[in-house]
């Protein structure tokens, strides 16, 4: 957990420990980034507003260096623009302060479960794409390539609905947790990133409707 409030870091770490989850803590962005890049963590809980190296910079550098790293943003910023920017940078989840401890614990468990789904080396196959759930890699015939957490969630969603057309509204709701279309190109950008890694025709665009992967 990375937050410039030492008491909050200590409180959350104790709560996690009580629930059987071990966590390290950092009270500034620089130390948090150092831990994120040198440790092996299933999840990083990250504040945005910190002196020195801010949370946005930590998020951006972490995902750039470790595209599979899960990051849960925990911040006082509740505006949609900040949320969309963080999701665009690769954040896996976003929770605003003040928060209910029970909700934070539930979100942490959900993230850890998501990361553990692949322990049985599960793989999803559809449309000529093989998604390795354990290693967060995708292979469209040219060999496995690493994908970011958000790219993984989107691709897993599309593969899980292979043969169907997924609308922008459905994708925003089910992958980003946004219950309305704010007019952002967030989905388009993530689709473009996946296509750049897996091939231009790996994901089909159904004009004025949404996206699909062949069954």
DOVEX-757486 format. One line per 4 residues: their letters; for each residue x, y, z of N, C-alpha, C. Coordinates in steps of 0.02 Angstrom, whole numbers, plus 50000, padded with zeros to 5 digits. Each point is the difference from the previous one (the first is absolute). Layout:
<sites>
a> X,Y,Z,X,Y,Z,X,Y,Z | ... .
</sites>
This chain:
<sites>
xxxx> 50042,49941,50000,49958,50059,50000,50044,50062,50000 | 49983,50047,49955,50039,50062,49994,49954,50059,50014 | 50014,50035,50055,49958,50057,50019,50042,50044,50048 | 49994,50065,49994,50041,50044,50041,49971,50011,50070 .
xxxx> 49947,49964,50017,49972,50002,50068,50022,49937,50037 | 50052,50005,50042,50027,49940,50034,49948,49963,50041 | 49955,50037,50033,49949,49967,50042,49952,49959,49957 | 49984,50026,49941,49955,49963,49955,50034,49938,49973 .
xxxx> 50063,50006,49982,50038,49942,49976,50002,49946,50054 | 50015,50021,50061,50003,49953,50056,49933,49967,50013 | 49946,50040,49998,49932,49975,50012,49981,49948,49948 | 50011,50015,49936,49981,49954,49947,50042,49937,50002 .
xxxx> 50065,50008,50013,50043,49941,50004,49977,49953,50056 | 49981,50028,50058,49976,49958,50055,49935,49965,49980 | 49955,50037,49967,49937,49970,49979,50012,49944,49950 | 50047,50010,49954,50016,49948,49951,50029,49939,50035 .
xxxx> 50045,50013,50048,50032,49945,50036,49949,49959,50039 | 49951,50034,50029,49947,49966,50037,49961,49953,49954 | 49998,50018,49935,49964,49959,49951,50047,49955,49961 | 50060,49989,50027,50046,49952,49971,50038,50025,49939 .
xxxx> 50004,50067,49991,50033,50028,49942,50060,50041,50024 | 50060,49980,49981,50061,50035,50019,50011,50059,49954 | 50019,50057,50028,50011,50060,49958,50058,50041,50026 | 50039,50026,49954,50052,50049,50016,49971,50069,49993 .
xxxx> 50035,50050,50027,49975,50069,49996,50053,50049,49981 | 49980,50054,49967,50045,50055,49983,49961,50065,50009 | 50033,50052,50025,49966,50063,50014,50021,50055,49952 | 50033,49983,49946,50014,50049,49947,50004,49964,49934 .
xxxx> 49990,50037,49946,49997,49970,49934,50064,49967,49978 | 50056,50031,50016,50065,49973,49978,50012,49931,50030 | 49987,49993,50065,50009,49935,50032,49948,49950,49975 | 49939,50024,49989,49949,49956,49974,50018,49972,49932 .
xxxx> 50027,50043,49957,50021,49978,49933,50057,49950,50005 | 50047,50013,50045,50056,49954,50010,49975,49931,50021 | 49953,49998,50047,49973,49936,50022,49962,49965,49943 | 49959,50038,49965,49960,49971,49946,50043,49968,49946 .
xxxx> 50057,50032,49986,50043,49976,49945,50049,49946,50022 | 50013,49995,50064,50050,49951,50023,49970,49942,50038 | 49939,50008,50025,49967,49946,50037,49956,49959,49953 | 49970,49949,50027,49953,49959,49961,49933,50004,50037 .
xxxx> 49956,50043,49975,49936,50013,50034,49941,49981,49956 | 49950,49971,50030,49939,49985,49963,49960,50063,49988 | 50008,50050,50045,49960,50061,49994,50037,50059,50031 | 49994,50058,49969,50025,50063,50028,49940,50044,50014 .
xxxx> 49993,50024,50063,49948,50048,50018,50034,50068,50002 | 49976,50046,49959,50038,50062,49986,49958,50063,50007 | 50025,50046,50041,49971,50067,50004,50026,50042,49942 | 49963,50052,49981,50022,50043,49945,50035,50063,50024 .
xxxx> 49973,50031,50052,50026,50065,50022,50053,49989,50054 | 50063,50004,49979,50056,49992,50046,50055,50050,49981 | 50038,50024,50049,50055,50046,49983,50055,49964,49962 | 50037,50038,49961,50054,49969,49961,49972,49962,49941 .
xxxx> 50016,49936,49997,49974,49958,49946,49927,49984,50014 | 49955,50027,49959,49928,49989,50014,49977,49931,49975 | 49940,49983,50020,49975,49934,49986,49990,49986,49925 | 49981,50051,49963,49991,49991,49928,50066,49979,49967 .
xxxx> 50055,50032,50021,50065,49982,49973,50020,49929,50020 | 49983,49982,50062,50015,49931,50023,49961,49950,49959 | 49936,50014,49989,49958,49956,49960,50027,49992,49930 | 50015,50056,49968,50023,49999,49931,50065,49961,49992 .
xxxx> 50048,50012,50045,50065,49966,49995,49993,49926,50017 | 49958,49984,50050,49991,49930,50019,49971,49960,49943 | 49947,50026,49969,49968,49963,49945,50045,49997,49939 | 50040,50053,49989,50047,50000,49944,50051,49944,50008 .
xxxx> 50025,49992,50061,50052,49950,50014,49971,49931,50013 | 49941,49999,50032,49968,49936,50018,49927,50001,49977 | 49988,49990,49936,49933,50008,49973,49948,49954,50031 | 50022,49945,50033,49952,49954,50030,49984,50017,50073 .
xxxx> 50033,50051,50027,49989,50016,50071,49931,50029,50011 | 49964,49973,50050,49935,50027,50019,50010,50059,50048 | 49966,50056,49986,50004,50059,50042,49929,50023,50016 | 49986,50007,50065,49937,50027,50023,50012,50071,50025 .
xxxx> 49968,50048,49968,50008,50070,50021,49954,50014,50059 | 50028,50030,50053,49962,50018,50059,50014,50074,50013 | 49953,50044,49984,50013,50071,50000,49938,50041,50016 | 50012,50064,50016,49944,50045,50014,49970,50028,49936 .
xxxx> 50034,49993,49944,49974,50026,49936,49942,49956,49976 | 49941,50031,49994,49941,49962,49980,49975,50019,49931 | 50034,50047,49967,49976,50023,49935,50011,49948,49946 | 49956,49998,49951,50002,49950,49947,50063,50006,49958 .
xxxx> 50023,50061,49988,50060,50010,49958,50061,49964,50030 | 50009,50007,50066,50057,49967,50033,49993,49925,49997 | 49939,49975,50011,49988,49928,49997,50018,49972,49931 | 49975,50034,49949,50012,49977,49931,50074,50003,49983 .
xxxx> 50034,50051,50025,50072,50005,49986,50037,49942,50032 | 49983,49983,50062,50033,49944,50034,49986,49934,49965 | 49937,49989,49980,49984,49939,49964,50038,49998,49934 | 50005,50059,49968,50038,50003,49938,50073,49984,50008 .
xxxx> 50028,50015,50058,50070,49985,50015,50010,49928,50021 | 49945,49964,50012,50006,49929,50017,49978,49979,50069 | 49969,50046,50038,49975,49981,50067,49947,49946,49994 | 50001,49953,50047,49952,49944,49999,49936,50018,50037 .
xxxx> 50003,50046,50049,49941,50017,50039,50010,50070,50029 | 49946,50030,50025,50002,50069,50025,49950,50007,50056 | 50022,50025,50058,49957,50010,50058,50015,50068,50029 | 49947,50037,50017,50010,50068,50025,49997,50003,50077 .
xxxx> 50037,50047,50028,49998,50015,50071,49947,50053,50012 | 49966,50000,50058,50005,49948,50052,49969,49935,49975 | 50025,49944,50026,49978,49935,49976,49980,49956,50059 | 49959,49951,49986,49981,49950,50050,50052,49944,49998 .
xxxx> 50027,49983,50057,50052,49948,50002,49974,49935,49969 | 49937,49984,50013,49972,49938,49973,50002,50000,49924 | 49988,50058,49969,50002,50004,49927,50071,49992,49974 | 50048,50032,50034,50070,49994,49979,50022,49927,50004 .
xxxx> 49983,49967,50055,50019,49929,50007,49967,49957,49946 | 49938,50016,49983,49965,49962,49948,50034,50010,49933 | 50020,50061,49986,50033,50015,49936,50069,49967,49998 | 50036,50001,50055,50065,49967,50003,49992,49925,49987 .
xxxx> 49952,49969,50035,49988,49928,49990,49984,49985,49927 | 49958,50043,49970,49981,49990,49929,50061,50004,49955 | 50045,50047,50014,50061,50007,49960,50046,49940,50009 | 50007,49978,50062,50043,49942,50013,49971,49938,49969 .
xxxx> 49934,49994,50002,49968,49942,49968,50011,50001,49925 | 49994,50060,49972,50011,50008,49927,50070,49979,49982 | 50049,50019,50042,50068,49982,49986,50014,49926,50011 | 49958,49968,50041,50012,49929,50017,49961,49953,49955 .
xxxx> 49955,50027,49959,49959,49957,49957,50043,49954,49957 | 50058,50027,49981,50042,49961,49955,50044,49950,50034 | 49993,49987,50063,50043,49952,50034,49995,49931,49969 | 49943,49984,49970,49991,49936,49967,50020,50003,49927 .
xxxx> 50035,50054,49982,50024,50011,49932,49942,50000,49951 | 49946,50035,50018,49942,50005,49957,50017,50040,49937 | 49965,49983,49946,50011,50035,49937,49933,50007,49964 | 49989,50059,49971,49940,50012,49961,50021,50002,49927 .
xxxx> 49961,49967,49957,50015,49998,49929,49938,50018,49960 | 50008,50048,49955,49946,50018,49954,50028,50046,49947 | 49972,49996,49940,50020,50046,49947,50073,49998,49982 | 50033,49943,50011,50071,49995,49985,50044,50031,50053 .
xxxx> 49971,50018,50057,50037,50031,50055,50001,49953,50060 | 50058,49989,50029,50007,49961,50062,50021,50047,50056 | 49959,50004,50052,50015,50044,50057,50022,49957,50059 | 50062,50008,50020,50028,49964,50058,49983,50040,50062 .
xxxx> 49952,49976,50039,49976,50036,50059,50053,50005,50054 | 50042,49949,50006,50050,49999,50052,50054,50052,49989 | 50023,50005,49938,50057,50043,49986,49982,50067,49968 | 49934,50011,49991,49977,50063,49970,50033,50012,49932 .
xxxx> 50001,49948,49958,50026,50007,49933,49947,49977,49950 | 50005,50026,49939,49954,49981,49947,50040,49981,49938 | 49974,49951,49964,50035,49975,49940,49950,49994,49943 | 50013,50039,49947,49956,49997,49941,50036,49965,49942 .
xxxx> 50049,49959,50017,50036,49962,49949,50071,50022,49991 | 50017,50058,50027,50068,50024,49993,50043,49991,50061 | 49974,49961,50049,50036,49991,50063,49968,50042,50054 | 50009,49980,50064,49968,50037,50055,50028,50070,50008 .
xxxx> 49955,50047,50014,50020,50069,50013,49969,50022,50066 | 50036,50040,50038,49976,50026,50064,49947,50054,49987 | 49949,50000,50040,49948,50051,49995,49989,50030,50070 | 49975,50061,50001,49988,50034,50063,49940,49970,50035 .
xxxx> 49990,50017,50063,49943,49975,50038,49934,50018,49967 | 49993,50063,49978,49937,50020,49970,49990,49966,49932 | 50053,49993,49962,49996,49963,49937,49979,49928,50012 | 50028,49970,50053,49982,49932,50019,49926,49994,50017 .
xxxx> 49975,50046,50040,49930,49998,50021,49953,50008,49940 | 50019,50046,49954,49959,50011,49941,50001,49939,49954 | 50060,49972,49988,50005,49943,49956,49965,49939,50030 | 50007,49990,50065,49966,49945,50033,49924,50008,49993 .
xxxx> 49976,50060,50006,49928,50013,49992,49977,49984,49929 | 50038,50022,49950,49980,49988,49931,50004,49926,49983 | 50052,49966,50024,50006,49928,49986,49945,49961,50035 | 49981,50023,50060,49947,49967,50037,49932,50007,49965 .
xxxx> 49995,50050,49956,49938,50011,49963,50013,49991,49925 | 50046,49956,49984,50018,49989,49929,49939,49983,49959 | 49997,50031,49940,49943,49990,49957,49944,50050,50011 | 50004,50038,50055,49950,50052,50014,50029,50069,49985 .
xxxx> 49957,50048,49991,50021,50069,49992,49993,50035,50067 | 50055,50027,50026,50000,50035,50064,49997,50075,49988 | 49949,50033,50026,49993,50071,49989,50050,50039,50043 | 50012,50062,49982,50044,50044,50040,49972,50006,50071 .
xxxx> 49934,50007,50006,49970,50009,50066,50011,49938,50043 | 49994,49941,49971,50011,49938,50037,50073,49994,50022 | 50045,50017,49955,50071,49996,50016,50019,50048,50055 | 49976,50063,49994,50015,50049,50052,49973,49978,50068 .
xxxx> 49940,49971,50000,49969,49978,50063,50035,49939,50029 | 50014,49951,49958,50025,49935,50025,50076,49998,50008 | 50037,50040,49961,50073,49999,50004,50027,50059,50040 | 49970,50058,49991,50024,50060,50036,49957,50018,50060 .
xxxx> 49941,49971,50007,49957,50016,50055,49967,50069,49994 | 49994,50025,49938,49969,50065,49988,49931,49988,49972 | 49948,50024,50035,49932,49982,49984,49968,50043,49946 | 50038,50046,49970,49973,50040,49946,50058,50018,49953 .
xxxx> 49984,50019,49939,50052,50017,49951,50017,50074,50006 | 50059,50016,50026,50019,50071,50009,50026,50033,49937 | 49997,49964,49944,50024,50029,49938,50075,49996,49992 | 50032,49956,50038,50072,49993,49996,50019,49948,49948 .
xxxx> 50063,50001,49978,50024,49950,49952,50039,49945,50035 | 49986,49991,50064,50036,49952,50042,49998,49930,49970 | 49942,49977,49979,49993,49933,49971,50039,49996,49935 | 49992,50051,49958,50034,50000,49935,50076,49995,50008 .
xxxx> 50027,50037,50048,50072,50000,50011,50024,49931,50021 | 49963,49968,50046,50020,49934,50024,49994,49948,49945 | 49948,50005,49959,49993,49955,49942,50059,50009,49953 | 50018,50062,49987,50056,50015,49954,50065,49970,50026 .
xxxx> 50010,50003,50066,50061,49972,50030,50002,49924,49991 | 49942,49968,50010,49997,49927,49991,50013,49982,49927 | 49971,50038,49954,50010,49986,49930,50073,50009,49979 | 50033,50050,50030,50071,50011,49983,50043,49941,50022 .
xxxx> 49977,49963,50052,50038,49943,50025,49979,49934,49969 | 49935,49996,49981,49974,49935,49977,49981,49999,49926 | 50002,50057,49968,49982,50003,49929,49939,50043,49989 | 49999,50034,49943,49947,50048,49985,49931,49969,49998 .
xxxx> 49996,49935,49983,49935,49968,49992,49983,49951,50057 | 50037,50005,50055,49988,49955,50056,49934,50015,50034 | 49980,50064,50001,49936,50021,50029,49962,50038,49947 | 49938,49978,49987,49960,50031,49948,49960,50059,50027 .
xxxx> 49995,50052,49959,49956,50057,50016,49933,49990,49964 | 49947,50002,50038,49933,49998,49970,49974,50072,50002 | 50000,50031,49943,49989,50072,49995,49935,50022,50035 | 50007,50053,50040,49945,50030,50038,49970,49954,50053 .
xxxx> 50035,49942,50013,49974,49955,50051,50054,49986,50053 | 50056,49970,49980,50052,49984,50049,50054,49957,49970 | 50023,49950,50039,50057,49959,49979,49985,49927,50013 | 50035,49957,49963,49990,49928,50010,50063,49961,49982 .
xxx> 50004,49940,50027,50051,49951,49982,49964,49938,49974 | 50024,49972,49946,49968,49942,49970,49999,49941,50048 | 49948,49960,49997,49995,49941,50044,50047,49946,49974 .
</sites>
